[in-house]
Amino acid sequence: MTALIEIEGLTKRFGGFTAVDGVSFTVARGEVVGFLGPNGAGKSTTMRMLAGFMLPSAGTARICGEDVVERPVAAKRHLGFLPEGAPTYPEMAVEDFLRFCARIRGVGRAEVARAMALTQLEGVRLQPIETLSKGFKRRVGLAQSLLHDPPVLVLDEPTDGLDPNQKHEVRALIREMAPQKAIIISTHILEEVGALCTRAIIIARGRVLADATPAELVADGRSMDEVFRELTMRDAA
Ligand SMILES: Nc1ncnc2c1ncn2[C@@H]1O[C@H](COP(=O)(O)OP(=O)(O)OP(=O)(O)O)[C@@H](O)[C@H]1O
């Protein structure tokens, strides 16, 4: 199986503080990797480096074989990234914003319509982003990440702020896309891992503490919640 995401020794230091400390893993097509960890564990920082939004202090990351630092444009062509928070340009209407992103991506109106349909945004397409609820804003970000139908998706808390129905829809969408793509999602919702992910990576203090299938993590009869607490609290002690 060829890995579409390859991370080796990825490290980020902010002054004397090491936020991400030698993280290594690969993700193949068909995998949905849940990236878990307590607040401040280094999930967003890892994802931002992988997406080429932040330079690593050490280590490498490749998307479809393209190094994100040495060949950023080529790497980004294969990547859809949903950052934390709401999309930029809050005063733009949903469809205008997506058309603007589509032009940058070199794709057309058909792709905008497809992304809006996938994320069920047609009903709010003329509404300024700043007037949308948190869940809808999240879906605009998700639509933006899907415009060019990339083989790699890096989604930072894709279901954050969504109501239970919307969470269900977004999980179904991720599941549907999964066979064709390599996907990483960060989440604080541990049930999401069992429901959606083929693998879970647990990190704390910037280090990988576990990398296994959800079934392997709970093989001894403990719940995902117990496994998470045991690993991350032992690390904090
Ligand atoms: N630009 C920055 N400058 C200094 N410190 C930073 C910067 N960005 C992140 N950090 C620190 O790095 C650590 C990891 O942050 P990060 O946002 O990656 O964690 P996270 O696992 O995504 O947390 P959360 O679950 O709260 O989103 C935190 O201690 C954070 O304060």
The ligand as an SDF file (V2000), in Angstrom:
LIG
                    3D

 31 33  0  0  0  0  0  0  0  0999 V2000
    2.3170   30.2090   17.3170 N   0  0  0  0  0  0  0  0  0  0  0  0
    2.5460   29.6760   18.5190 C   0  0  0  0  0  0  0  0  0  0  0  0
    3.4150   30.2440   19.3780 N   0  0  0  0  0  0  0  0  0  0  0  0
    3.6920   29.7000   20.5970 C   0  0  0  0  0  0  0  0  0  0  0  0
    3.1060   28.5590   21.0510 N   0  0  0  0  0  0  0  0  0  0  0  0
    2.2350   27.9590   20.2460 C   0  0  0  0  0  0  0  0  0  0  0  0
    1.8960   28.4720   18.9480 C   0  0  0  0  0  0  0  0  0  0  0  0
    0.9780   27.6300   18.3640 N   0  0  0  0  0  0  0  0  0  0  0  0
    0.7580   26.6440   19.2770 C   0  0  0  0  0  0  0  0  0  0  0  0
    1.5040   26.8450   20.3870 N   0  0  0  0  0  0  0  0  0  0  0  0
    1.5420   25.9660   21.5690 C   0  0  0  0  0  0  0  0  0  0  0  0
    1.8630   24.6550   21.1360 O   0  0  0  0  0  0  0  0  0  0  0  0
    1.1440   23.6880   21.8900 C   0  0  0  0  0  0  0  0  0  0  0  0
    0.3480   22.7920   20.9560 C   0  0  0  0  0  0  0  0  0  0  0  0
   -0.7340   23.5380   20.4160 O   0  0  0  0  0  0  0  0  0  0  0  0
   -1.7690   22.8980   19.3930 P   0  0  0  0  0  0  0  0  0  0  0  0
   -2.7270   23.9930   19.0120 O   0  0  0  0  0  0  0  0  0  0  0  0
   -1.0370   22.2090   18.3140 O   0  0  0  0  0  0  0  0  0  0  0  0
   -2.5040   21.8250   20.3080 O   0  0  0  0  0  0  0  0  0  0  0  0
   -3.8000   20.9640   19.9940 P   0  0  0  0  0  0  0  0  0  0  0  0
   -3.4510   19.5520   20.3080 O   0  0  0  0  0  0  0  0  0  0  0  0
   -4.3100   21.2580   18.6330 O   0  0  0  0  0  0  0  0  0  0  0  0
   -4.8160   21.5260   21.0990 O   0  0  0  0  0  0  0  0  0  0  0  0
   -6.4300   21.6990   21.0760 P   0  0  0  0  0  0  0  0  0  0  0  0
   -6.9840   20.3400   21.3100 O   0  0  0  0  0  0  0  0  0  0  0  0
   -6.6470   22.6190   22.2290 O   0  0  0  0  0  0  0  0  0  0  0  0
   -6.8070   22.3060   19.7510 O   0  0  0  0  0  0  0  0  0  0  0  0
    0.2750   24.4700   22.8700 C   0  0  0  0  0  0  0  0  0  0  0  0
    0.9390   24.5320   24.1320 O   0  0  0  0  0  0  0  0  0  0  0  0
    0.1910   25.8430   22.2340 C   0  0  0  0  0  0  0  0  0  0  0  0
    0.0110   26.8480   23.2120 O   0  0  0  0  0  0  0  0  0  0  0  0
  1  2  1  0
  2  3  1  0
  2  7  2  0
  3  4  2  0
  4  5  1  0
  5  6  2  0
  6  7  1  0
  6 10  1  0
  7  8  1  0
  8  9  2  0
  9 10  1  0
 10 11  1  0
 11 12  1  0
 11 30  1  0
 12 13  1  0
 13 14  1  0
 13 28  1  0
 14 15  1  0
 15 16  1  0
 16 17  2  0
 16 18  1  0
 16 19  1  0
 19 20  1  0
 20 21  2  0
 20 22  1  0
 20 23  1  0
 23 24  1  0
 24 25  2  0
 24 26  1  0
 24 27  1  0
 28 29  1  0
 28 30  1  0
 30 31  1  0
M  END
$$$$
